[in-house]
Amino acid sequence: MLTREPEVRQDRPTKRRRTRLWSALTLPGTVWMSVFFLSALLLTVALSFGTTDDLGNPHFGSTLANWAQLGEPAYAKVIFRSFVYAGLASVICLLIAYPVAYVIALHGGRYKHALIAAIVVPFFANYLVRMYGWSTVLADDGPVLRAARALGAPPSLTILNTGFGVVAGLVYGFVVFMILPLYAAMERMDVSLIEAGRDLYGGPLRTFLFVTVPSTRQGALAGLVLVFLPATGDFVSAQLLGGPNQIMIGNLIQQKFFDGQNWPLGCALTVLLMALLVVGLSGYLRRSRRDEQEAVR
């Protein structure tokens, strides 16, 4: 016991130095977020209670008129549509990403990193450029509808300017954010669990549902959050693929800030969207913490 005390006393200053070092490294990012992000957020919240003059110039105030407008049916419909489209896109991305991540992680072998790169690299292109390309693919004379008509689809079938087109654009734009966390979760998964599952459950499908899916639940939840949050506020897909009758809350915010010159109402929509997303993110964090505690037990 006497020989261990000096070692403990020597470790304490080392730990304190490491703590100070990490605190110093996190200080620039903390200051940056505090000054720029929080100040902009506070200004947005304050301006949501403001007004506009006859020339459309915003002024700070204390009115609740902007928030009262959000309860109107037209705004409520757009908000509801945004969450529905984002939810559908998240579920479709999950259905697409699971088999892709499963094959790459468990059967990719030495080519798994090349396969991941083949999926990720195309998404380095500008999002707007990719949506323009996707609108060409889904156009009435594009390859998708030409193939569908060749298989017997009616000539009146169209994808652009429909809700399906918006969801398809969201899936195309954010599916990579679902593949990566699922791939990481499957990389960490113990392969022997799948072998044991085949002995217990028999078929590959039952093994996948009762072993692989529960083991990779954290990756799936992370992917759902990474897809749902940006998809809810997206406005490019709805503008290029959906048309005026399929606008989402992102398009509505853009219109209030640029076309309508109603910054206070745009700020109210922005704060509402952020508040709803924070509620969903808080639920995800609580669920993740609960799963971690159960895993430790």
C-alpha positions as CSV (number, residue, x, y, z in Angstrom):
1,M,0.0,0.0,0.0
2,L,2.9,2.4,0.8
3,T,4.4,1.8,-2.6
4,R,1.2,2.7,-4.5
5,E,0.5,6.0,-2.9
6,P,3.2,7.9,-4.8
7,E,1.9,6.5,-8.0
8,V,-1.6,7.7,-7.3
9,R,-0.3,11.1,-6.3
10,Q,1.6,11.4,-9.5
11,D,-1.4,10.3,-11.6
12,R,-3.7,13.0,-10.2
13,P,-1.6,16.0,-11.6
14,T,-1.4,14.2,-14.9
15,K,-5.2,13.8,-15.0
16,R,-5.6,17.4,-14.1
17,R,-3.3,18.5,-16.9
18,R,-5.2,16.3,-19.4
19,T,-8.5,17.8,-18.2
20,R,-7.1,21.3,-18.7
21,L,-5.8,20.4,-22.1
22,W,-9.1,19.0,-23.3
23,S,-10.9,22.0,-21.9
24,A,-8.6,24.3,-23.8
25,L,-9.1,22.4,-27.0
26,T,-12.9,22.6,-26.7
27,L,-12.9,26.3,-25.8
28,P,-12.7,27.7,-29.4
29,G,-15.6,25.6,-30.6
30,T,-17.6,26.5,-27.5
31,V,-17.0,30.2,-28.0
32,W,-17.8,29.9,-31.7
33,M,-21.1,28.2,-31.1
34,S,-22.0,30.5,-28.2
35,V,-21.3,33.7,-30.1
36,F,-22.5,32.9,-33.6
37,F,-25.1,30.1,-33.3
38,L,-26.7,31.1,-30.0
39,S,-26.8,34.8,-30.9
40,A,-28.4,34.1,-34.2
41,L,-30.9,31.8,-32.6
42,L,-31.8,34.4,-30.0
43,L,-32.3,37.1,-32.7
44,T,-34.5,34.7,-34.6
45,V,-36.6,34.0,-31.5
46,A,-36.9,37.7,-30.7
47,L,-37.8,38.7,-34.3
48,S,-40.6,36.0,-34.3
49,F,-42.5,38.4,-32.0
50,G,-41.8,41.4,-34.2
51,T,-43.7,43.2,-37.0
52,T,-43.1,44.6,-40.5
53,D,-43.7,48.1,-41.7
54,D,-45.3,49.1,-45.0
55,L,-42.1,48.6,-46.9
56,G,-41.6,45.1,-45.5
57,N,-38.8,46.1,-43.1
58,P,-38.7,43.9,-39.9
59,H,-38.9,45.4,-36.5
60,F,-38.6,43.8,-33.1
61,G,-41.8,43.8,-31.0
62,S,-43.9,41.7,-28.6
63,T,-46.8,40.6,-30.6
64,L,-48.1,37.1,-30.9
65,A,-49.8,37.6,-34.2
66,N,-47.1,35.7,-36.1
67,W,-47.5,32.7,-33.8
68,A,-51.3,32.8,-34.1
69,Q,-51.0,32.6,-37.9
70,L,-49.2,29.2,-37.6
71,G,-52.5,27.7,-36.4
72,E,-54.2,28.5,-39.7
73,P,-55.2,25.5,-41.8
74,A,-52.9,26.5,-44.7
75,Y,-49.8,26.5,-42.5
76,A,-50.8,23.5,-40.5
77,K,-51.2,21.5,-43.7
78,V,-47.7,22.4,-44.9
79,I,-46.2,21.5,-41.5
80,F,-48.1,18.2,-41.4
81,R,-47.0,17.4,-45.0
82,S,-43.4,18.1,-44.2
83,F,-43.4,15.6,-41.4
84,V,-45.2,13.0,-43.4
85,Y,-42.8,13.3,-46.3
86,A,-39.8,13.2,-44.0
87,G,-41.2,10.2,-42.2
88,L,-41.9,8.3,-45.4
89,A,-38.4,9.1,-46.7
90,S,-36.8,7.9,-43.5
91,V,-38.7,4.6,-43.6
92,I,-37.8,4.0,-47.3
93,C,-34.2,4.9,-46.6
94,L,-34.2,2.4,-43.8
95,L,-35.6,-0.4,-46.0
96,I,-33.0,0.4,-48.7
97,A,-30.0,0.8,-46.4
98,Y,-30.4,-2.3,-44.3
99,P,-29.7,-4.8,-47.1
100,V,-27.0,-2.6,-48.6
101,A,-25.2,-2.2,-45.2
102,Y,-25.7,-5.9,-44.4
103,V,-24.1,-7.1,-47.6
104,I,-21.2,-4.7,-47.4
105,A,-20.4,-5.2,-43.7
106,L,-20.8,-9.0,-43.6
107,H,-20.0,-10.1,-47.2
108,G,-17.9,-7.3,-48.6
109,G,-14.6,-8.8,-47.6
110,R,-11.6,-6.9,-48.7
111,Y,-13.8,-4.8,-51.0
112,K,-16.0,-3.3,-48.3
113,H,-14.1,0.0,-48.1
114,A,-14.2,0.4,-51.9
115,L,-18.0,-0.3,-51.8
116,I,-18.5,2.3,-49.1
117,A,-16.5,4.8,-51.2
118,A,-18.5,4.0,-54.3
119,I,-21.7,4.9,-52.3
120,V,-20.3,8.0,-50.5
121,V,-18.3,9.7,-53.3
122,P,-21.2,10.5,-55.6
123,F,-22.8,12.4,-52.7
124,F,-19.8,14.8,-52.6
125,A,-21.4,16.5,-55.6
126,N,-23.5,19.6,-54.8
127,Y,-27.0,18.8,-53.5
128,L,-28.7,21.2,-55.9
129,V,-26.9,19.7,-58.9
130,R,-27.9,16.2,-57.8
131,M,-31.5,17.3,-57.5
132,Y,-31.5,18.8,-61.0
133,G,-30.1,15.5,-62.3
134,W,-32.8,13.6,-60.4
135,S,-35.5,15.8,-61.9
136,T,-34.2,14.8,-65.3
137,V,-34.4,11.1,-64.5
138,L,-37.9,11.4,-63.1
139,A,-39.2,13.7,-65.9
140,D,-42.1,12.7,-68.1
141,D,-39.7,11.8,-70.9
142,G,-37.1,10.4,-68.6
143,P,-35.7,6.9,-68.4
144,V,-37.8,5.9,-65.4
145,L,-41.2,6.7,-66.9
146,R,-40.1,5.4,-70.3
147,A,-39.3,2.0,-68.7
148,A,-42.6,2.1,-66.8
149,R,-44.6,2.7,-69.9
150,A,-42.8,-0.1,-71.7
151,L,-43.9,-2.4,-68.9
152,G,-47.5,-1.4,-69.3
153,A,-47.9,1.8,-67.2
154,P,-50.5,4.3,-68.5
155,P,-49.2,7.2,-70.5
156,S,-50.7,9.6,-68.1
157,L,-48.5,8.4,-65.3
158,T,-46.2,11.2,-63.9
159,I,-43.8,11.6,-61.1
160,L,-42.8,15.2,-61.0
161,N,-45.1,17.7,-59.3
162,T,-46.4,14.9,-57.0
163,G,-45.8,13.9,-53.5
164,F,-44.1,10.7,-54.7
165,G,-41.5,12.8,-56.6
166,V,-40.7,14.8,-53.4
167,V,-40.3,11.7,-51.3
168,A,-38.1,10.1,-54.1
169,G,-35.9,13.2,-54.1
170,L,-35.6,13.1,-50.3
171,V,-34.7,9.4,-50.4
172,Y,-32.1,10.0,-53.1
173,G,-30.6,12.9,-51.2
174,F,-30.3,11.4,-47.7
175,V,-30.1,7.6,-48.1
176,V,-26.3,7.7,-47.6
177,F,-27.0,9.1,-44.0
178,M,-28.8,5.9,-43.3
179,I,-26.3,3.5,-44.9
180,L,-23.3,4.7,-42.9
181,P,-24.6,4.4,-39.3
182,L,-26.1,1.0,-40.2
183,Y,-22.8,-0.2,-41.7
184,A,-21.0,1.0,-38.6
185,A,-23.4,-0.9,-36.3
186,M,-23.1,-4.1,-38.3
187,E,-19.3,-3.8,-38.3
188,R,-19.4,-3.8,-34.5
189,M,-21.9,-6.6,-34.3
190,D,-20.7,-10.0,-33.2
191,V,-21.0,-12.4,-36.2
192,S,-21.4,-15.4,-33.9
193,L,-24.8,-14.0,-33.0
194,I,-26.0,-14.6,-36.5
195,E,-24.7,-18.1,-36.5
196,A,-26.5,-18.8,-33.2
197,G,-29.6,-17.2,-34.5
198,R,-29.7,-19.5,-37.4
199,D,-29.6,-22.4,-35.0
200,L,-32.4,-21.0,-32.9
201,Y,-34.7,-19.4,-35.6
202,G,-33.9,-21.4,-38.7
203,G,-34.4,-19.3,-41.8
204,P,-32.3,-16.2,-42.8
205,L,-35.3,-13.9,-42.7
206,R,-36.2,-14.8,-39.1
207,T,-32.5,-14.6,-38.1
208,F,-32.3,-11.1,-39.7
209,L,-35.5,-10.0,-37.9
210,F,-34.8,-11.4,-34.5
211,V,-31.0,-11.1,-34.3
212,T,-29.6,-8.6,-36.8
213,V,-32.2,-5.9,-36.4
214,P,-32.1,-5.8,-32.6
215,S,-28.3,-5.8,-32.6
216,T,-28.2,-2.9,-35.0
217,R,-31.1,-0.9,-33.5
218,Q,-28.8,2.0,-32.4
219,G,-27.5,2.4,-35.9
220,A,-31.0,2.4,-37.3
221,L,-32.2,5.0,-34.8
222,A,-29.2,7.2,-35.6
223,G,-29.9,6.8,-39.3
224,L,-33.5,7.8,-38.8
225,V,-32.5,10.9,-37.0
226,L,-29.9,11.8,-39.5
227,V,-32.4,11.5,-42.4
228,F,-35.5,12.8,-40.7
229,L,-34.1,16.1,-39.3
230,P,-32.6,17.5,-42.6
231,A,-35.5,16.0,-44.7
232,T,-38.1,17.9,-42.7
233,G,-36.5,21.3,-43.4
234,D,-35.5,20.5,-47.0
235,F,-36.9,22.8,-49.7
236,V,-34.9,21.9,-52.8
237,S,-36.6,18.6,-53.4
238,A,-40.1,20.0,-53.0
239,Q,-39.3,23.0,-55.2
240,L,-37.7,21.0,-58.1
241,L,-39.7,17.8,-57.9
242,G,-43.0,18.7,-56.2
243,G,-44.2,22.0,-57.7
244,P,-46.3,24.6,-55.9
245,N,-48.9,22.2,-54.5
246,Q,-46.3,20.1,-52.7
247,I,-44.3,22.7,-50.8
248,M,-42.8,21.9,-47.4
249,I,-42.1,24.1,-44.4
250,G,-38.6,24.9,-45.8
251,N,-40.2,26.3,-48.9
252,L,-42.6,28.3,-46.7
253,I,-39.8,29.8,-44.7
254,Q,-37.9,30.7,-47.9
255,Q,-41.0,32.4,-49.3
256,K,-41.5,34.5,-46.1
257,F,-37.9,35.6,-46.0
258,F,-37.4,36.4,-49.7
259,D,-40.7,36.6,-51.7
260,G,-43.1,37.8,-49.0
261,Q,-40.7,40.0,-47.1
262,N,-42.3,38.9,-43.8
263,W,-39.2,38.0,-41.7
264,P,-41.1,37.9,-38.4
265,L,-43.4,35.2,-39.7
266,G,-40.5,33.3,-41.3
267,C,-38.7,33.4,-37.9
268,A,-41.8,32.0,-36.2
269,L,-41.9,29.2,-38.6
270,T,-38.2,28.6,-38.1
271,V,-38.4,28.5,-34.4
272,L,-41.4,26.2,-34.5
273,L,-39.6,23.8,-36.8
274,M,-36.5,23.8,-34.6
275,A,-38.6,23.2,-31.5
276,L,-40.4,20.2,-33.0
277,L,-37.1,18.7,-34.2
278,V,-35.5,19.3,-30.7
279,V,-38.3,17.4,-29.1
280,G,-37.7,14.4,-31.5
281,L,-34.0,14.6,-31.0
282,S,-34.5,14.6,-27.2
283,G,-36.6,11.5,-27.4
284,Y,-33.8,9.8,-29.4
285,L,-31.1,10.8,-26.9
286,R,-33.2,9.5,-24.0
287,R,-33.8,6.2,-25.8
288,S,-30.1,5.9,-26.6
289,R,-29.2,6.5,-23.0
290,R,-31.7,3.9,-21.8
291,D,-30.3,1.4,-24.2
292,E,-26.7,2.0,-23.0
293,Q,-27.8,1.6,-19.4
294,E,-29.5,-1.7,-20.3
295,A,-26.4,-2.9,-22.1
296,V,-24.2,-2.1,-19.1
297,R,-26.6,-4.1,-16.8
